[in-house]
Amino acid sequence: MGRFYIADPSLRDNRGHHFSLTSAISRSAEVIGLETVWLCSQNHSADLAPGEARLRKTFSATMYDNYKLSPEKKRSEHFFYRVLKKLKLKRPRPADQINQSHQFENDLASAIDAEGMSPEDRILIHTADGATYSAIVEIFKSKELTSLPLFHIVTPYDPVGVMPNRASPQEVAQSIDFFKSLNLIDKKIYLYAENEYLARHLSGLWRTTVRTCALPAEAPCQETIKTAAVYRTEHLGISDNSFIISSLGSARVEKGFHLFPDIIQHSFRALESQNDATKVRFVLHASPQIIGRHPTIAESLKRLENEPQSRVLVLHDALTSADYENLLLSSDAIMLPYQRDDYRVRSSGIVNEAIAAGKILIATKDSFPGNRAVECGGAACVTTTEFGQAAARIARDPAAYRKAAAMAQAKYVQKYASQNYARLLLAVESSTQR
């Protein structure tokens, strides 16, 4: 059956989406007897735990490293790009971003050689950015095609919208055209998107087969649900009869965090009854991005400080994996006022986690989160007023929404069961190599 390599340059420790996703996929491969290896960051923490898999230090940079600039460099670049915009000149691509694909290529090629990978082996890249496609092109140019392993490349991103580490949609399309020119697609390279909307979009954009490979879904066990109930009352200090509406993850403009001050005001304005209002609590996870806080986010946090804690609890620091899960399971509804243009077809791990946990979704209309919200009996909104009114409406009478979310959870977990992830990839290989 060959070996199963999971390549993730951003896998550094036991926290966050990259670790939880890699772990779930790894377990699915081990269940069917695949020898599994994690190709992770060279700078991973000593306690990174691969379970039954083997760990190999591979990548010298994460996909986020291009966005980590010193405050001085941020200020100078901000001024420089403002001048370019006024002059209507094209913004140049930063030199460090140009090098990203070369770093990835060199690191991955070295691992292929050191591991002695063969055509019976396979490499999964589960969170592909623009540099991923460019790097794999160079690997296929520099090595004998027949000796290389199979590549399964999954992306949550839309190159026409937001995709890290690419200069333009055309750059990614050129990589796909290279794969097509050598007849590699569905022979040596398999292309996937994290949801069916994105898969259809990319299939049309690239004029080739892009399959859906959804994030693995796992329902929470009773023990974790009980732990979350204690977290809710003892750590958050919120009673059982309250209705918690949460946001999860770092505070980003693209995720609409800056809209929460207005949404919260509209929510409590819509909750005319004092009894209704006292039952609703917003809990906002507002940890900074890897690149720091956007000025708009900083301003919205100042506005939230003026809200009484009886209405809003802001968690400023990054959460441990356990506390992140506790917050998710403690919540009654998850609010995702994501920017429509950024998330029209772009996938979201938080959406996947919320559905698998049976939570009510309130999200932006005509976006991937909004489409999932409607499918799961939640609410899709456009304006901050609509978000506030939806929150009030659901909080007043949540029974029907909870029932719909529970039904959606059961179907979703069955359809995207985590233990089937690796098996589905092997099934694609089998169906195309007959």
DAZIVEN-V445121 format. One record per run of one state. SS is the DSSP state (@ for helix, = for strand, . for the rest). FROM is the first residue (numbers start at 1). TO is the last residue. Records with the same first field share a line. If there is no record, write none. Layout:
SS = FROM-TO + FROM-TO
//
This chain:
. = 1-2 + 8-15 + 32-34 + 42-53 + 60-64 + 68-70 + 87-94 + 116-121 + 126-129 + 143-144 + 148-149 + 156-168 + 182-184 + 186-188 + 194-195 + 207-210 + 213-216 + 218-221 + 236-242 + 248-256 + 271-273 + 286-288 + 290-291 + 293-294 + 306-311 + 316-320 + 331-332 + 337-348 + 357-359 + 365-367 + 376-378 + 382-383 + 397-398 + 416-416 + 433-434
= = 3-7 + 35-41 + 54-59 + 122-125 + 150-155 + 185-185 + 189-193 + 211-212 + 217-217 + 243-247 + 280-285 + 289-289 + 292-292 + 312-315 + 333-336 + 360-364 + 379-381 + 417-417
@ = 16-31 + 65-67 + 71-86 + 95-115 + 130-142 + 145-147 + 169-181 + 196-206 + 222-235 + 257-270 + 274-279 + 295-305 + 321-330 + 349-356 + 368-375 + 384-396 + 399-415 + 418-432
//
